[in-house]
């Protein structure tokens, strides 16, 4: 059971230690789809076939490079898979509000930027485009 984040792979002292473990064959990674990274409990398999159960406290957030285990010459690090995204660019503030409200009601995971938002796809892109067609009469936006 991996029940806490010990640190970040890119930060000292983890970076050097993990680099050395990698050369000795002791570094394993778990690939986590970005759409699943917000979960606190998840069951995965490492790149070397080791079954892992992650159960994090509410205060900790799973991020790319999170060190989940390091003991006895072996470490497990999380790698967040960027996954497919669909960029939406609203044409006005009102359109942005309607678009954001729509995506929230559909429980879509989104990332916001300056003047755009990206929907993290958790299924076929066509399914998302179909749902967005229903919004077209209510909000003006471009899909990029």
C-alpha positions in Angstrom: 0.0 0.0 0.0 1.4 3.3 -1.1 -0.1 5.7 1.4 1.9 8.9 1.2 4.0 11.1 -1.1 7.5 11.1 0.1 8.8 13.9 -2.1 9.4 14.9 -5.7 11.8 13.1 -8.0 13.3 16.3 -9.4 14.2 17.7 -5.9 17.1 17.1 -3.7 17.9 14.6 -2.2 15.6 12.5 -4.4 17.0 13.3 -7.8 20.5 11.8 -7.1 19.2 8.8 -5.2 16.6 7.9 -7.9 19.2 8.3 -10.6 21.5 5.8 -8.8 18.6 3.4 -8.3 17.7 3.6 -11.9 21.2 2.6 -12.9 20.9 -0.4 -10.5 17.5 -1.4 -11.9 15.7 -0.4 -8.8 13.5 2.4 -10.1 9.9 1.6 -11.1 7.2 4.0 -12.4 3.5 3.9 -12.4 1.8 5.7 -15.4 -1.3 7.5 -14.3 -3.7 9.1 -16.8 -4.1 12.8 -16.1 -7.8 12.3 -15.8 -7.2 9.9 -12.9 -4.5 12.0 -11.1 -7.0 13.7 -8.8 -8.1 10.4 -7.3 -6.9 9.5 -3.8 -7.3 5.8 -4.2 -6.3 3.9 -7.3 -4.9 0.5 -8.2 -2.1 0.3 -10.8 0.7 -1.8 -12.1 4.3 -0.5 -12.4 6.3 -0.6 -15.6 7.9 -3.8 -14.2 4.6 -5.5 -13.4 4.4 -4.8 -9.7 0.8 -4.5 -8.4 0.3 -1.2 -6.4 -2.5 0.2 -4.5 -2.3 4.0 -3.9 -4.3 5.5 -1.0 -3.3 9.1 -0.3 -4.5 11.4 2.5 -6.8 14.2 1.4 -4.1 16.8 1.9 -1.7 15.2 -0.7 -2.1 15.6 -4.4 -0.7 13.1 -6.9 1.7 15.0 -9.3 4.2 14.0 -12.0 7.4 12.8 -10.3 5.8 12.1 -6.9 8.0 9.6 -5.0 5.6 7.0 -3.6 8.0 4.4 -2.3 11.7 4.2 -1.5 13.1 1.4 0.6 15.4 -1.6 0.3 17.0 -0.5 -2.9 13.8 0.1 -4.8 11.7 3.2 -5.5 8.3 3.8 -7.2 7.7 7.2 -8.9 4.4 8.4 -10.4 4.4 9.6 -14.0 1.3 11.6 -15.0 0.4 10.9 -18.6 -0.6 14.1 -20.3 -3.3 12.4 -22.3 -5.4 13.9 -25.1 -7.0 17.4 -24.6 -9.5 19.5 -26.4 -8.8 23.2 -26.4 -11.8 25.5 -26.2 -11.5 29.3 -26.8 -14.6 31.3 -25.8 -15.2 34.5 -27.8 -16.3 36.7 -24.8 -16.5 36.7 -21.0 -20.1 35.7 -21.1 -19.3 32.8 -23.5 -16.5 31.7 -21.1 -19.0 31.6 -18.2 -21.5 29.6 -20.1 -18.8 27.2 -21.4 -17.3 26.7 -18.0 -20.7 26.1 -16.4 -21.6 23.6 -19.2 -18.3 21.7 -18.7 -18.7 21.7 -14.9 -22.2 20.3 -15.2 -20.9 17.5 -17.3 -18.1 16.8 -14.7 -15.4 17.3 -17.3 -11.9 17.8 -16.0 -10.5 21.0 -17.3 -7.3 23.1 -17.2 -7.7 26.9 -17.6 -5.4 29.3 -19.3 -5.5 32.9 -20.3 -8.5 33.1 -22.7 -8.8 29.3 -23.1 -9.6 26.1 -21.4 -8.6 22.5 -22.2 -10.9 19.5 -21.5 -8.9 16.4 -20.5 -10.4 13.7 -22.6 -11.5 10.6 -20.8 -13.0 8.9 -23.9 -13.4 9.4 -27.6 -13.0 13.0 -28.7 -16.1 12.7 -30.9 -18.3 12.2 -27.8 -17.0 15.5 -26.4 -17.6 17.3 -29.7 -21.1 16.0 -29.8 -21.9 17.4 -26.4 -20.4 20.7 -27.3 -22.6 21.0 -30.4 -25.6 21.2 -28.0 -24.0 24.3 -26.4 -23.3 26.1 -29.7 -26.6 28.0 -29.7 -25.9 29.3 -26.2 -22.2 30.2 -26.4 -19.7 31.2 -29.1 -16.4 29.4 -28.9 -13.8 27.8 -31.1 -12.4 24.3 -30.8 -8.7 24.3 -31.4 
